[in-house]
Each structure stands twice: as C-alpha cells, then as structure tokens.
Amino acid sequence: MSLLQRVARRLGQDRFLKLLGLYPPYLGAGVSVTHVAADLSVVEVELKLSAWNRNFVGTQFGGSLYSMCDPFFMLMLMMQRCSTSTANRSPACRRP
C-alpha cells in the first residue's frame, strides 16, 4: 500500500480528495476542490479565471483546465474499486 493510500485510508477518502486542493501546483493555479460526494461518485473542482491562467484571447488556458481535473478520475476509480475487501485482492488495487 502506497503512502497516499495510507493517508487516504486514515483521513477518509472524501477528506483526502478535499486536501488535494492544498497541493502546491493547484494552489498556484487557483484550483479548489469545492465538493466531494461521500460515495466518491462526484468531485466538483473550480478554477477561477485569473491572470495566471488566462490565454491571449481572455479565456482559460486549456492546460490549466486539463490539469484541474486530470488526477481525480483515476483517484475516484481507484478509491471506489479498492474500498471493498474482495477488491483489495484485485491486481488493479495492488502496488506494482
């Protein structure tokens, strides 16, 4: 079990995903996690338009938008699939 998996288990998965908003690249880009459903089926993330993520035409830079949501799909899937005791034996839930 990796360090992040142990932290998520200790804090609770919903609190762990909320704390990802304190990840330094997210803080710098202005990304914030606004809502996490208890069953991890929904994670709402917000990116406000600022000088740091505005492109030439005044809209948000596509790389900022992608990085805002990129890790959450994988983490939600892993946490949902590996939370049951029978799934913990699955190769997808084990560390390579």
WOBELQUI-V420751 format. One record per residue. N is the residue number from 1. RES is the residue in one letter. PHI is phi in whole degrees, 0 to 359 (999 if undefined). Layout:
n & res & phi
N & RES & PHI
N & RES & PHI
//
This chain:
n & res & phi
1 & M & 999
2 & S & 283
3 & L & 299
4 & L & 295
5 & Q & 293
6 & R & 293
7 & V & 295
8 & A & 298
9 & R & 293
10 & R & 289
11 & L & 280
12 & G & 101
13 & Q & 294
14 & D & 291
15 & R & 292
16 & F & 298
17 & L & 293
18 & K & 295
19 & L & 291
20 & L & 298
21 & G & 295
22 & L & 268
23 & Y & 298
24 & P & 310
25 & P & 297
26 & Y & 289
27 & L & 299
28 & G & 294
29 & A & 276
30 & G & 88
31 & V & 277
32 & S & 223
33 & V & 271
34 & T & 262
35 & H & 206
36 & V & 229
37 & A & 290
38 & A & 298
39 & D & 269
40 & L & 62
41 & S & 274
42 & V & 222
43 & V & 230
44 & E & 257
45 & V & 236
46 & E & 234
47 & L & 226
48 & K & 278
49 & L & 292
50 & S & 217
51 & A & 294
52 & W & 283
53 & N & 238
54 & R & 269
55 & N & 266
56 & F & 299
57 & V & 266
58 & G & 91
59 & T & 253
60 & Q & 288
61 & F & 296
62 & G & 299
63 & G & 296
64 & S & 293
65 & L & 296
66 & Y & 293
67 & S & 294
68 & M & 295
69 & C & 249
70 & D & 303
71 & P & 285
72 & F & 289
73 & F & 297
74 & M & 295
75 & L & 295
76 & M & 298
77 & L & 296
78 & M & 298
79 & M & 290
80 & Q & 287
81 & R & 287
82 & C & 261
83 & S & 276
84 & T & 273
85 & S & 293
86 & T & 287
87 & A & 286
88 & N & 297
89 & R & 275
90 & S & 291
91 & P & 300
92 & A & 292
93 & C & 265
94 & R & 269
95 & R & 284
96 & P & 293
//
